Amino acid sequence: MAQEIVIKTEKQYEDNMIAVFELQEKEELTADDLKQIELMLKAGEKYEAEHL
């Protein structure tokens, strides 16, 4: 699993946020799913702060 997700474009940001939404829709989230969601949200927040 990736330690950090780096978003460099608006398209990557959009894809990341869609992936977070889709992952959250799973019926049963594992610990790895929760960690992945957290990493993806942090990457999204960082991109928002720097570029939007």
ModelCIF file with pLDDT and N, C-alpha, C, O atoms, coordinates in Angstrom:
data_MODEL
#
_entry.id   MODEL 
#
_entity.id                         1 
_entity.type                       polymer 
_entity.pdbx_number_of_molecules   1 
#
_entity_poly.entity_id                      1 
_entity_poly.type                           'polypeptide(L)' 
_entity_poly.nstd_linkage                   no 
_entity_poly.nstd_monomer                   no 
_entity_poly.pdbx_seq_one_letter_code       MAQEIVIKTEKQYEDNMIAVFELQEKEELTADDLKQIELMLKAGEKYEAEHL 
_entity_poly.pdbx_seq_one_letter_code_can   MAQEIVIKTEKQYEDNMIAVFELQEKEELTADDLKQIELMLKAGEKYEAEHL 
_entity_poly.pdbx_strand_id                 A 
#
loop_
_entity_poly_seq.entity_id 
_entity_poly_seq.num 
_entity_poly_seq.mon_id 
_entity_poly_seq.hetero 
1 1  MET n 
1 2  ALA n 
1 3  GLN n 
1 4  GLU n 
1 5  ILE n 
1 6  VAL n 
1 7  ILE n 
1 8  LYS n 
1 9  THR n 
1 10 GLU n 
1 11 LYS n 
1 12 GLN n 
1 13 TYR n 
1 14 GLU n 
1 15 ASP n 
1 16 ASN n 
1 17 MET n 
1 18 ILE n 
1 19 ALA n 
1 20 VAL n 
1 21 PHE n 
1 22 GLU n 
1 23 LEU n 
1 24 GLN n 
1 25 GLU n 
1 26 LYS n 
1 27 GLU n 
1 28 GLU n 
1 29 LEU n 
1 30 THR n 
1 31 ALA n 
1 32 ASP n 
1 33 ASP n 
1 34 LEU n 
1 35 LYS n 
1 36 GLN n 
1 37 ILE n 
1 38 GLU n 
1 39 LEU n 
1 40 MET n 
1 41 LEU n 
1 42 LYS n 
1 43 ALA n 
1 44 GLY n 
1 45 GLU n 
1 46 LYS n 
1 47 TYR n 
1 48 GLU n 
1 49 ALA n 
1 50 GLU n 
1 51 HIS n 
1 52 LEU n 
#
_struct_asym.id          A 
_struct_asym.entity_id   1 
#
loop_
_ma_qa_metric.id 
_ma_qa_metric.mode 
_ma_qa_metric.name 
_ma_qa_metric.software_group_id 
_ma_qa_metric.type 
1 global pLDDT . pLDDT 
2 local  pLDDT . pLDDT 
#
_ma_qa_metric_global.metric_id      1 
_ma_qa_metric_global.metric_value   93.31 
_ma_qa_metric_global.model_id       1 
_ma_qa_metric_global.ordinal_id     1 
#
loop_
_ma_qa_metric_local.label_asym_id 
_ma_qa_metric_local.label_comp_id 
_ma_qa_metric_local.label_seq_id 
_ma_qa_metric_local.metric_id 
_ma_qa_metric_local.metric_value 
_ma_qa_metric_local.model_id 
_ma_qa_metric_local.ordinal_id 
A MET 1  2 50.00 1 1  
A ALA 2  2 56.00 1 2  
A GLN 3  2 78.00 1 3  
A GLU 4  2 88.00 1 4  
A ILE 5  2 92.00 1 5  
A VAL 6  2 94.00 1 6  
A ILE 7  2 96.00 1 7  
A LYS 8  2 96.00 1 8  
A THR 9  2 96.00 1 9  
A GLU 10 2 96.00 1 10 
A LYS 11 2 97.00 1 11 
A GLN 12 2 97.00 1 12 
A TYR 13 2 97.00 1 13 
A GLU 14 2 97.00 1 14 
A ASP 15 2 97.00 1 15 
A ASN 16 2 97.00 1 16 
A MET 17 2 97.00 1 17 
A ILE 18 2 97.00 1 18 
A ALA 19 2 96.00 1 19 
A VAL 20 2 97.00 1 20 
A PHE 21 2 96.00 1 21 
A GLU 22 2 96.00 1 22 
A LEU 23 2 95.00 1 23 
A GLN 24 2 95.00 1 24 
A GLU 25 2 95.00 1 25 
A LYS 26 2 93.00 1 26 
A GLU 27 2 93.00 1 27 
A GLU 28 2 95.00 1 28 
A LEU 29 2 95.00 1 29 
A THR 30 2 95.00 1 30 
A ALA 31 2 96.00 1 31 
A ASP 32 2 95.00 1 32 
A ASP 33 2 95.00 1 33 
A LEU 34 2 96.00 1 34 
A LYS 35 2 95.00 1 35 
A GLN 36 2 95.00 1 36 
A ILE 37 2 96.00 1 37 
A GLU 38 2 96.00 1 38 
A LEU 39 2 96.00 1 39 
A MET 40 2 96.00 1 40 
A LEU 41 2 97.00 1 41 
A LYS 42 2 96.00 1 42 
A ALA 43 2 97.00 1 43 
A GLY 44 2 96.00 1 44 
A GLU 45 2 97.00 1 45 
A LYS 46 2 96.00 1 46 
A TYR 47 2 96.00 1 47 
A GLU 48 2 95.00 1 48 
A ALA 49 2 96.00 1 49 
A GLU 50 2 94.00 1 50 
A HIS 51 2 93.00 1 51 
A LEU 52 2 84.00 1 52 
#
loop_
_atom_site.group_PDB 
_atom_site.id 
_atom_site.type_symbol 
_atom_site.label_atom_id 
_atom_site.label_alt_id 
_atom_site.label_comp_id 
_atom_site.label_asym_id 
_atom_site.label_entity_id 
_atom_site.label_seq_id 
_atom_site.pdbx_PDB_ins_code 
_atom_site.Cartn_x 
_atom_site.Cartn_y 
_atom_site.Cartn_z 
_atom_site.occupancy 
_atom_site.B_iso_or_equiv 
_atom_site.pdbx_formal_charge 
_atom_site.auth_seq_id 
_atom_site.auth_comp_id 
_atom_site.auth_asym_id 
_atom_site.auth_atom_id 
_atom_site.pdbx_PDB_model_num 
ATOM 1   N N  . MET A 1 1  ? 0.845   -1.185 0.000   1.00 50.00 ? 1  MET A N  1 
ATOM 2   C CA . MET A 1 1  ? 0.000   0.000  0.000   1.00 50.00 ? 1  MET A CA 1 
ATOM 3   C C  . MET A 1 1  ? 0.888   1.245  0.000   1.00 50.00 ? 1  MET A C  1 
ATOM 4   O O  . MET A 1 1  ? 1.940   1.275  0.637   1.00 50.00 ? 1  MET A O  1 
ATOM 5   N N  . ALA A 1 2  ? 0.445   2.260  -0.720  1.00 56.00 ? 2  ALA A N  1 
ATOM 6   C CA . ALA A 1 2  ? 1.215   3.494  -0.836  1.00 56.00 ? 2  ALA A CA 1 
ATOM 7   C C  . ALA A 1 2  ? 1.262   4.229  0.505   1.00 56.00 ? 2  ALA A C  1 
ATOM 8   O O  . ALA A 1 2  ? 0.287   4.253  1.255   1.00 56.00 ? 2  ALA A O  1 
ATOM 9   N N  . GLN A 1 3  ? 2.409   4.818  0.780   1.00 78.00 ? 3  GLN A N  1 
ATOM 10  C CA . GLN A 1 3  ? 2.552   5.599  2.008   1.00 78.00 ? 3  GLN A CA 1 
ATOM 11  C C  . GLN A 1 3  ? 1.956   6.993  1.843   1.00 78.00 ? 3  GLN A C  1 
ATOM 12  O O  . GLN A 1 3  ? 1.437   7.579  2.792   1.00 78.00 ? 3  GLN A O  1 
ATOM 13  N N  . GLU A 1 4  ? 2.041   7.509  0.621   1.00 88.00 ? 4  GLU A N  1 
ATOM 14  C CA . GLU A 1 4  ? 1.522   8.851  0.354   1.00 88.00 ? 4  GLU A CA 1 
ATOM 15  C C  . GLU A 1 4  ? 1.017   8.894  -1.070  1.00 88.00 ? 4  GLU A C  1 
ATOM 16  O O  . GLU A 1 4  ? 1.601   8.281  -1.964  1.00 88.00 ? 4  GLU A O  1 
ATOM 17  N N  . ILE A 1 5  ? -0.055  9.611  -1.280  1.00 92.00 ? 5  ILE A N  1 
ATOM 18  C CA . ILE A 1 5  ? -0.597  9.801  -2.613  1.00 92.00 ? 5  ILE A CA 1 
ATOM 19  C C  . ILE A 1 5  ? -0.339  11.248 -2.985  1.00 92.00 ? 5  ILE A C  1 
ATOM 20  O O  . ILE A 1 5  ? -0.656  12.158 -2.219  1.00 92.00 ? 5  ILE A O  1 
ATOM 21  N N  . VAL A 1 6  ? 0.238   11.462 -4.162  1.00 94.00 ? 6  VAL A N  1 
ATOM 22  C CA . VAL A 1 6  ? 0.530   12.815 -4.623  1.00 94.00 ? 6  VAL A CA 1 
ATOM 23  C C  . VAL A 1 6  ? -0.362  13.117 -5.814  1.00 94.00 ? 6  VAL A C  1 
ATOM 24  O O  . VAL A 1 6  ? -0.366  12.380 -6.800  1.00 94.00 ? 6  VAL A O  1 
ATOM 25  N N  . ILE A 1 7  ? -1.110  14.194 -5.721  1.00 96.00 ? 7  ILE A N  1 
ATOM 26  C CA . ILE A 1 7  ? -2.002  14.617 -6.792  1.00 96.00 ? 7  ILE A CA 1 
ATOM 27  C C  . ILE A 1 7  ? -1.397  15.855 -7.440  1.00 96.00 ? 7  ILE A C  1 
ATOM 28  O O  . ILE A 1 7  ? -1.100  16.842 -6.767  1.00 96.00 ? 7  ILE A O  1 
ATOM 29  N N  . LYS A 1 8  ? -1.218  15.788 -8.758  1.00 96.00 ? 8  LYS A N  1 
ATOM 30  C CA . LYS A 1 8  ? -0.585  16.904 -9.463  1.00 96.00 ? 8  LYS A CA 1 
ATOM 31  C C  . LYS A 1 8  ? -1.497  17.603 -10.455 1.00 96.00 ? 8  LYS A C  1 
ATOM 32  O O  . LYS A 1 8  ? -1.186  18.707 -10.900 1.00 96.00 ? 8  LYS A O  1 
ATOM 33  N N  . THR A 1 9  ? -2.624  16.981 -10.814 1.00 96.00 ? 9  THR A N  1 
ATOM 34  C CA . THR A 1 9  ? -3.520  17.595 -11.784 1.00 96.00 ? 9  THR A CA 1 
ATOM 35  C C  . THR A 1 9  ? -4.956  17.577 -11.266 1.00 96.00 ? 9  THR A C  1 
ATOM 36  O O  . THR A 1 9  ? -5.295  16.825 -10.352 1.00 96.00 ? 9  THR A O  1 
ATOM 37  N N  . GLU A 1 10 ? -5.786  18.416 -11.867 1.00 96.00 ? 10 GLU A N  1 
ATOM 38  C CA . GLU A 1 10 ? -7.184  18.452 -11.480 1.00 96.00 ? 10 GLU A CA 1 
ATOM 39  C C  . GLU A 1 10 ? -7.869  17.122 -11.807 1.00 96.00 ? 10 GLU A C  1 
ATOM 40  O O  . GLU A 1 10 ? -8.743  16.674 -11.065 1.00 96.00 ? 10 GLU A O  1 
ATOM 41  N N  . LYS A 1 11 ? -7.474  16.498 -12.910 1.00 97.00 ? 11 LYS A N  1 
ATOM 42  C CA . LYS A 1 11 ? -8.042  15.199 -13.298 1.00 97.00 ? 11 LYS A CA 1 
ATOM 43  C C  . LYS A 1 11 ? -7.707  14.142 -12.240 1.00 97.00 ? 11 LYS A C  1 
ATOM 44  O O  . LYS A 1 11 ? -8.568  13.349 -11.860 1.00 97.00 ? 11 LYS A O  1 
ATOM 45  N N  . GLN A 1 12 ? -6.472  14.131 -11.771 1.00 97.00 ? 12 GLN A N  1 
ATOM 46  C CA . GLN A 1 12 ? -6.094  13.183 -10.715 1.00 97.00 ? 12 GLN A CA 1 
ATOM 47  C C  . GLN A 1 12 ? -6.912  13.448 -9.453  1.00 97.00 ? 12 GLN A C  1 
ATOM 48  O O  . GLN A 1 12 ? -7.329  12.513 -8.769  1.00 97.00 ? 12 GLN A O  1 
ATOM 49  N N  . TYR A 1 13 ? -7.138  14.721 -9.152  1.00 97.00 ? 13 TYR A N  1 
ATOM 50  C CA . TYR A 1 13 ? -7.928  15.092 -7.981  1.00 97.00 ? 13 TYR A CA 1 
ATOM 51  C C  . TYR A 1 13 ? -9.348  14.544 -8.108  1.00 97.00 ? 13 TYR A C  1 
ATOM 52  O O  . TYR A 1 13 ? -9.879  13.942 -7.175  1.00 97.00 ? 13 TYR A O  1 
ATOM 53  N N  . GLU A 1 14 ? -9.955  14.762 -9.282  1.00 97.00 ? 14 GLU A N  1 
ATOM 54  C CA . GLU A 1 14 ? -11.314 14.278 -9.505  1.00 97.00 ? 14 GLU A CA 1 
ATOM 55  C C  . GLU A 1 14 ? -11.378 12.760 -9.407  1.00 97.00 ? 14 GLU A C  1 
ATOM 56  O O  . GLU A 1 14 ? -12.277 12.217 -8.765  1.00 97.00 ? 14 GLU A O  1 
ATOM 57  N N  . ASP A 1 15 ? -10.432 12.069 -10.039 1.00 97.00 ? 15 ASP A N  1 
ATOM 58  C CA . ASP A 1 15 ? -10.399 10.605 -9.998  1.00 97.00 ? 15 ASP A CA 1 
ATOM 59  C C  . ASP A 1 15 ? -10.218 10.106 -8.573  1.00 97.00 ? 15 ASP A C  1 
ATOM 60  O O  . ASP A 1 15 ? -10.831 9.117  -8.173  1.00 97.00 ? 15 ASP A O  1 
ATOM 61  N N  . ASN A 1 16 ? -9.381  10.788 -7.811  1.00 97.00 ? 16 ASN A N  1 
ATOM 62  C CA . ASN A 1 16 ? -9.130  10.423 -6.418  1.00 97.00 ? 16 ASN A CA 1 
ATOM 63  C C  . ASN A 1 16 ? -10.408 10.539 -5.595  1.00 97.00 ? 16 ASN A C  1 
ATOM 64  O O  . ASN A 1 16 ? -10.735 9.643  -4.817  1.00 97.00 ? 16 ASN A O  1 
ATOM 65  N N  . MET A 1 17 ? -11.122 11.635 -5.766  1.00 97.00 ? 17 MET A N  1 
ATOM 66  C CA . MET A 1 17 ? -12.322 11.838 -4.970  1.00 97.00 ? 17 MET A CA 1 
ATOM 67  C C  . MET A 1 17 ? -13.427 10.847 -5.355  1.00 97.00 ? 17 MET A C  1 
ATOM 68  O O  . MET A 1 17 ? -14.181 10.392 -4.495  1.00 97.00 ? 17 MET A O  1 
ATOM 69  N N  . ILE A 1 18 ? -13.521 10.520 -6.630  1.00 97.00 ? 18 ILE A N  1 
ATOM 70  C CA . ILE A 1 18 ? -14.485 9.503  -7.076  1.00 97.00 ? 18 ILE A CA 1 
ATOM 71  C C  . ILE A 1 18 ? -14.132 8.149  -6.461  1.00 97.00 ? 18 ILE A C  1 
ATOM 72  O O  . ILE A 1 18 ? -15.010 7.419  -6.000  1.00 97.00 ? 18 ILE A O  1 
ATOM 73  N N  . ALA A 1 19 ? -12.843 7.823  -6.460  1.00 96.00 ? 19 ALA A N  1 
ATOM 74  C CA . ALA A 1 19 ? -12.395 6.548  -5.886  1.00 96.00 ? 19 ALA A CA 1 
ATOM 75  C C  . ALA A 1 19 ? -12.705 6.478  -4.392  1.00 96.00 ? 19 ALA A C  1 
ATOM 76  O O  . ALA A 1 19 ? -13.095 5.426  -3.885  1.00 96.00 ? 19 ALA A O  1 
ATOM 77  N N  . VAL A 1 20 ? -12.531 7.596  -3.689  1.00 97.00 ? 20 VAL A N  1 
ATOM 78  C CA . VAL A 1 20 ? -12.860 7.640  -2.260  1.00 97.00 ? 20 VAL A CA 1 
ATOM 79  C C  . VAL A 1 20 ? -14.346 7.347  -2.068  1.00 97.00 ? 20 VAL A C  1 
ATOM 80  O O  . VAL A 1 20 ? -14.721 6.534  -1.223  1.00 97.00 ? 20 VAL A O  1 
ATOM 81  N N  . PHE A 1 21 ? -15.181 8.009  -2.851  1.00 96.00 ? 21 PHE A N  1 
ATOM 82  C CA . PHE A 1 21 ? -16.624 7.812  -2.747  1.00 96.00 ? 21 PHE A CA 1 
ATOM 83  C C  . PHE A 1 21 ? -16.985 6.350  -3.009  1.00 96.00 ? 21 PHE A C  1 
ATOM 84  O O  . PHE A 1 21 ? -17.758 5.754  -2.258  1.00 96.00 ? 21 PHE A O  1 
ATOM 85  N N  . GLU A 1 22 ? -16.429 5.778  -4.067  1.00 96.00 ? 22 GLU A N  1 
ATOM 86  C CA . GLU A 1 22 ? -16.729 4.393  -4.411  1.00 96.00 ? 22 GLU A CA 1 
ATOM 87  C C  . GLU A 1 22 ? -16.252 3.430  -3.326  1.00 96.00 ? 22 GLU A C  1 
ATOM 88  O O  . GLU A 1 22 ? -16.938 2.456  -3.013  1.00 96.00 ? 22 GLU A O  1 
ATOM 89  N N  . LEU A 1 23 ? -15.096 3.696  -2.762  1.00 95.00 ? 23 LEU A N  1 
ATOM 90  C CA . LEU A 1 23 ? -14.571 2.835  -1.700  1.00 95.00 ? 23 LEU A CA 1 
ATOM 91  C C  . LEU A 1 23 ? -15.460 2.923  -0.463  1.00 95.00 ? 23 LEU A C  1 
ATOM 92  O O  . LEU A 1 23 ? -15.693 1.919  0.208   1.00 95.00 ? 23 LEU A O  1 
ATOM 93  N N  . GLN A 1 24 ? -15.949 4.110  -0.164  1.00 95.00 ? 24 GLN A N  1 
ATOM 94  C CA . GLN A 1 24 ? -16.813 4.289  1.007   1.00 95.00 ? 24 GLN A CA 1 
ATOM 95  C C  . GLN A 1 24 ? -18.155 3.585  0.833   1.00 95.00 ? 24 GLN A C  1 
ATOM 96  O O  . GLN A 1 24 ? -18.835 3.307  1.821   1.00 95.00 ? 24 GLN A O  1 
ATOM 97  N N  . GLU A 1 25 ? -18.545 3.294  -0.402  1.00 95.00 ? 25 GLU A N  1 
ATOM 98  C CA . GLU A 1 25 ? -19.818 2.645  -0.676  1.00 95.00 ? 25 GLU A CA 1 
ATOM 99  C C  . GLU A 1 25 ? -19.786 1.137  -0.417  1.00 95.00 ? 25 GLU A C  1 
ATOM 100 O O  . GLU A 1 25 ? -20.832 0.489  -0.405  1.00 95.00 ? 25 GLU A O  1 
ATOM 101 N N  . LYS A 1 26 ? -18.590 0.577  -0.209  1.00 93.00 ? 26 LYS A N  1 
ATOM 102 C CA . LYS A 1 26 ? -18.494 -0.854 0.085   1.00 93.00 ? 26 LYS A CA 1 
ATOM 103 C C  . LYS A 1 26 ? -19.269 -1.168 1.360   1.00 93.00 ? 26 LYS A C  1 
ATOM 104 O O  . LYS A 1 26 ? -19.321 -0.362 2.290   1.00 93.00 ? 26 LYS A O  1 
ATOM 105 N N  . GLU A 1 27 ? -19.864 -2.344 1.384   1.00 93.00 ? 27 GLU A N  1 
ATOM 106 C CA . GLU A 1 27 ? -20.653 -2.715 2.568   1.00 93.00 ? 27 GLU A CA 1 
ATOM 107 C C  . GLU A 1 27 ? -19.796 -2.914 3.804   1.00 93.00 ? 27 GLU A C  1 
ATOM 108 O O  . GLU A 1 27 ? -20.153 -2.468 4.895   1.00 93.00 ? 27 GLU A O  1 
ATOM 109 N N  . GLU A 1 28 ? -18.665 -3.585 3.631   1.00 95.00 ? 28 GLU A N  1 
ATOM 110 C CA . GLU A 1 28 ? -17.789 -3.830 4.769   1.00 95.00 ? 28 GLU A CA 1 
ATOM 111 C C  . GLU A 1 28 ? -16.391 -3.323 4.454   1.00 95.00 ? 28 GLU A C  1 
ATOM 112 O O  . GLU A 1 28 ? -15.709 -3.851 3.576   1.00 95.00 ? 28 GLU A O  1 
ATOM 113 N N  . LEU A 1 29 ? -15.977 -2.303 5.173   1.00 95.00 ? 29 LEU A N  1 
ATOM 114 C CA . LEU A 1 29 ? -14.656 -1.729 4.971   1.00 95.00 ? 29 LEU A CA 1 
ATOM 115 C C  . LEU A 1 29 ? -13.643 -2.430 5.867   1.00 95.00 ? 29 LEU A C  1 
ATOM 116 O O  . LEU A 1 29 ? -13.893 -2.636 7.054   1.00 95.00 ? 29 LEU A O  1 
ATOM 117 N N  . THR A 1 30 ? -12.516 -2.791 5.301   1.00 95.00 ? 30 THR A N  1 
ATOM 118 C CA . THR A 1 30 ? -11.439 -3.394 6.080   1.00 95.00 ? 30 THR A CA 1 
ATOM 119 C C  . THR A 1 30 ? -10.558 -2.285 6.644   1.00 95.00 ? 30 THR A C  1 
ATOM 120 O O  . THR A 1 30 ? -10.710 -1.117 6.286   1.00 95.00 ? 30 THR A O  1 
ATOM 121 N N  . ALA A 1 31 ? -9.650  -2.653 7.513   1.00 96.00 ? 31 ALA A N  1 
ATOM 122 C CA . ALA A 1 31 ? -8.698  -1.680 8.059   1.00 96.00 ? 31 ALA A CA 1 
ATOM 123 C C  . ALA A 1 31 ? -7.864  -1.078 6.934   1.00 96.00 ? 31 ALA A C  1 
ATOM 124 O O  . ALA A 1 31 ? -7.574  0.118  6.955   1.00 96.00 ? 31 ALA A O  1 
ATOM 125 N N  . ASP A 1 32 ? -7.475  -1.891 5.950   1.00 95.00 ? 32 ASP A N  1 
ATOM 126 C CA . ASP A 1 32 ? -6.708  -1.374 4.820   1.00 95.00 ? 32 ASP A CA 1 
ATOM 127 C C  . ASP A 1 32 ? -7.526  -0.380 4.001   1.00 95.00 ? 32 ASP A C  1 
ATOM 128 O O  . ASP A 1 32 ? -6.996  0.624  3.526   1.00 95.00 ? 32 ASP A O  1 
ATOM 129 N N  . ASP A 1 33 ? -8.825  -0.663 3.835   1.00 95.00 ? 33 ASP A N  1 
ATOM 130 C CA . ASP A 1 33 ? -9.699  0.273  3.117   1.00 95.00 ? 33 ASP A CA 1 
ATOM 131 C C  . ASP A 1 33 ? -9.732  1.618  3.833   1.00 95.00 ? 33 ASP A C  1 
ATOM 132 O O  . ASP A 1 33 ? -9.641  2.667  3.196   1.00 95.00 ? 33 ASP A O  1 
ATOM 133 N N  . LEU A 1 34 ? -9.862  1.586  5.144   1.00 96.00 ? 34 LEU A N  1 
ATOM 134 C CA . LEU A 1 34 ? -9.927  2.821  5.924   1.00 96.00 ? 34 LEU A CA 1 
ATOM 135 C C  . LEU A 1 34 ? -8.625  3.609  5.827   1.00 96.00 ? 34 LEU A C  1 
ATOM 136 O O  . LEU A 1 34 ? -8.642  4.836  5.729   1.00 96.00 ? 34 LEU A O  1 
ATOM 137 N N  . LYS A 1 35 ? -7.502  2.903  5.855   1.00 95.00 ? 35 LYS A N  1 
ATOM 138 C CA . LYS A 1 35 ? -6.202  3.576  5.708   1.00 95.00 ? 35 LYS A CA 1 
ATOM 139 C C  . LYS A 1 35 ? -6.085  4.207  4.329   1.00 95.00 ? 35 LYS A C  1 
ATOM 140 O O  . LYS A 1 35 ? -5.598  5.329  4.193   1.00 95.00 ? 35 LYS A O  1 
ATOM 141 N N  . GLN A 1 36 ? -6.535  3.480  3.297   1.00 95.00 ? 36 GLN A N  1 
ATOM 142 C CA . GLN A 1 36 ? -6.474  3.993  1.932   1.00 95.00 ? 36 GLN A CA 1 
ATOM 143 C C  . GLN A 1 36 ? -7.351  5.228  1.784   1.00 95.00 ? 36 GLN A C  1 
ATOM 144 O O  . GLN A 1 36 ? -6.942  6.204  1.155   1.00 95.00 ? 36 GLN A O  1 
ATOM 145 N N  . ILE A 1 37 ? -8.544  5.199  2.351   1.00 96.00 ? 37 ILE A N  1 
ATOM 146 C CA . ILE A 1 37 ? -9.439  6.359  2.303   1.00 96.00 ? 37 ILE A CA 1 
ATOM 147 C C  . ILE A 1 37 ? -8.771  7.557  2.973   1.00 96.00 ? 37 ILE A C  1 
ATOM 148 O O  . ILE A 1 37 ? -8.811  8.671  2.450   1.00 96.00 ? 37 ILE A O  1 
ATOM 149 N N  . GLU A 1 38 ? -8.162  7.323  4.125   1.00 96.00 ? 38 GLU A N  1 
ATOM 150 C CA . GLU A 1 38 ? -7.494  8.414  4.841   1.00 96.00 ? 38 GLU A CA 1 
ATOM 151 C C  . GLU A 1 38 ? -6.376  9.025  3.998   1.00 96.00 ? 38 GLU A C  1 
ATOM 152 O O  . GLU A 1 38 ? -6.257  10.248 3.921   1.00 96.00 ? 38 GLU A O  1 
ATOM 153 N N  . LEU A 1 39 ? -5.552  8.178  3.362   1.00 96.00 ? 39 LEU A N  1 
ATOM 154 C CA . LEU A 1 39 ? -4.472  8.679  2.508   1.00 96.00 ? 39 LEU A CA 1 
ATOM 155 C C  . LEU A 1 39 ? -5.026  9.474  1.328   1.00 96.00 ? 39 LEU A C  1 
ATOM 156 O O  . LEU A 1 39 ? -4.487  10.519 0.965   1.00 96.00 ? 39 LEU A O  1 
ATOM 157 N N  . MET A 1 40 ? -6.098  8.971  0.737   1.00 96.00 ? 40 MET A N  1 
ATOM 158 C CA . MET A 1 40 ? -6.685  9.633  -0.423  1.00 96.00 ? 40 MET A CA 1 
ATOM 159 C C  . MET A 1 40 ? -7.290  10.983 -0.030  1.00 96.00 ? 40 MET A C  1 
ATOM 160 O O  . MET A 1 40 ? -7.155  11.962 -0.763  1.00 96.00 ? 40 MET A O  1 
ATOM 161 N N  . LEU A 1 41 ? -7.952  11.033 1.118   1.00 97.00 ? 41 LEU A N  1 
ATOM 162 C CA . LEU A 1 41 ? -8.539  12.296 1.571   1.00 97.00 ? 41 LEU A CA 1 
ATOM 163 C C  . LEU A 1 41 ? -7.457  13.325 1.897   1.00 97.00 ? 41 LEU A C  1 
ATOM 164 O O  . LEU A 1 41 ? -7.606  14.506 1.585   1.00 97.00 ? 41 LEU A O  1 
ATOM 165 N N  . LYS A 1 42 ? -6.370  12.876 2.524   1.00 96.00 ? 42 LYS A N  1 
ATOM 166 C CA . LYS A 1 42 ? -5.263  13.793 2.828   1.00 96.00 ? 42 LYS A CA 1 
ATOM 167 C C  . LYS A 1 42 ? -4.663  14.356 1.540   1.00 96.00 ? 42 LYS A C  1 
ATOM 168 O O  . LYS A 1 42 ? -4.347  15.543 1.463   1.00 96.00 ? 42 LYS A O  1 
ATOM 169 N N  . ALA A 1 43 ? -4.510  13.498 0.531   1.00 97.00 ? 43 ALA A N  1 
ATOM 170 C CA . ALA A 1 43 ? -3.974  13.951 -0.751  1.00 97.00 ? 43 ALA A CA 1 
ATOM 171 C C  . ALA A 1 43 ? -4.912  14.967 -1.382  1.00 97.00 ? 43 ALA A C  1 
ATOM 172 O O  . ALA A 1 43 ? -4.465  15.965 -1.948  1.00 97.00 ? 43 ALA A O  1 
ATOM 173 N N  . GLY A 1 44 ? -6.207  14.715 -1.288  1.00 96.00 ? 44 GLY A N  1 
ATOM 174 C CA . GLY A 1 44 ? -7.201  15.651 -1.823  1.00 96.00 ? 44 GLY A CA 1 
ATOM 175 C C  . GLY A 1 44 ? -7.158  16.991 -1.105  1.00 96.00 ? 44 GLY A C  1 
ATOM 176 O O  . GLY A 1 44 ? -7.222  18.043 -1.741  1.00 96.00 ? 44 GLY A O  1 
ATOM 177 N N  . GLU A 1 45 ? -7.050  16.955 0.210   1.00 97.00 ? 45 GLU A N  1 
ATOM 178 C CA . GLU A 1 45 ? -6.983  18.185 0.996   1.00 97.00 ? 45 GLU A CA 1 
ATOM 179 C C  . GLU A 1 45 ? -5.726  18.986 0.654   1.00 97.00 ? 45 GLU A C  1 
ATOM 180 O O  . GLU A 1 45 ? -5.772  20.211 0.545   1.00 97.00 ? 45 GLU A O  1 
ATOM 181 N N  . LYS A 1 46 ? -4.618  18.291 0.487   1.00 96.00 ? 46 LYS A N  1 
ATOM 182 C CA . LYS A 1 46 ? -3.361  18.960 0.143   1.00 96.00 ? 46 LYS A CA 1 
ATOM 183 C C  . LYS A 1 46 ? -3.467  19.635 -1.225  1.00 96.00 ? 46 LYS A C  1 
ATOM 184 O O  . LYS A 1 46 ? -3.024  20.769 -1.401  1.00 96.00 ? 46 LYS A O  1 
ATOM 185 N N  . TYR A 1 47 ? -4.056  18.931 -2.186  1.00 96.00 ? 47 TYR A N  1 
ATOM 186 C CA . TYR A 1 47 ? -4.222  19.496 -3.533  1.00 96.00 ? 47 TYR A CA 1 
ATOM 187 C C  . TYR A 1 47 ? -5.133  20.722 -3.462  1.00 96.00 ? 47 TYR A C  1 
ATOM 188 O O  . TYR A 1 47 ? -4.840  21.754 -4.066  1.00 96.00 ? 47 TYR A O  1 
ATOM 189 N N  . GLU A 1 48 ? -6.235  20.607 -2.725  1.00 95.00 ? 48 GLU A N  1 
ATOM 190 C CA . GLU A 1 48 ? -7.175  21.733 -2.584  1.00 95.00 ? 48 GLU A CA 1 
ATOM 191 C C  . GLU A 1 48 ? -6.464  22.952 -2.001  1.00 95.00 ? 48 GLU A C  1 
ATOM 192 O O  . GLU A 1 48 ? -6.626  24.066 -2.499  1.00 95.00 ? 48 GLU A O  1 
ATOM 193 N N  . ALA A 1 49 ? -5.686  22.743 -0.958  1.00 96.00 ? 49 ALA A N  1 
ATOM 194 C CA . ALA A 1 49 ? -4.995  23.853 -0.295  1.00 96.00 ? 49 ALA A CA 1 
ATOM 195 C C  . ALA A 1 49 ? -3.982  24.534 -1.210  1.00 96.00 ? 49 ALA A C  1 
ATOM 196 O O  . ALA A 1 49 ? -3.789  25.748 -1.142  1.00 96.00 ? 49 ALA A O  1 
ATOM 197 N N  . GLU A 1 50 ? -3.336  23.744 -2.065  1.00 94.00 ? 50 GLU A N  1 
ATOM 198 C CA . GLU A 1 50 ? -2.281  24.294 -2.908  1.00 94.00 ? 50 GLU A CA 1 
ATOM 199 C C  . GLU A 1 50 ? -2.778  24.841 -4.236  1.00 94.00 ? 50 GLU A C  1 
ATOM 200 O O  . GLU A 1 50 ? -2.168  25.753 -4.795  1.00 94.00 ? 50 GLU A O  1 
ATOM 201 N N  . HIS A 1 51 ? -3.890  24.293 -4.755  1.00 93.00 ? 51 HIS A N  1 
ATOM 202 C CA . HIS A 1 51 ? -4.267  24.625 -6.120  1.00 93.00 ? 51 HIS A CA 1 
ATOM 203 C C  . HIS A 1 51 ? -5.665  25.193 -6.313  1.00 93.00 ? 51 HIS A C  1 
ATOM 204 O O  . HIS A 1 51 ? -5.943  25.783 -7.357  1.00 93.00 ? 51 HIS A O  1 
ATOM 205 N N  . LEU A 1 52 ? -6.548  25.034 -5.342  1.00 84.00 ? 52 LEU A N  1 
ATOM 206 C CA . LEU A 1 52 ? -7.916  25.526 -5.536  1.00 84.00 ? 52 LEU A CA 1 
ATOM 207 C C  . LEU A 1 52 ? -8.214  26.721 -4.673  1.00 84.00 ? 52 LEU A C  1 
ATOM 208 O O  . LEU A 1 52 ? -9.323  27.254 -4.719  1.00 84.00 ? 52 LEU A O  1 
#
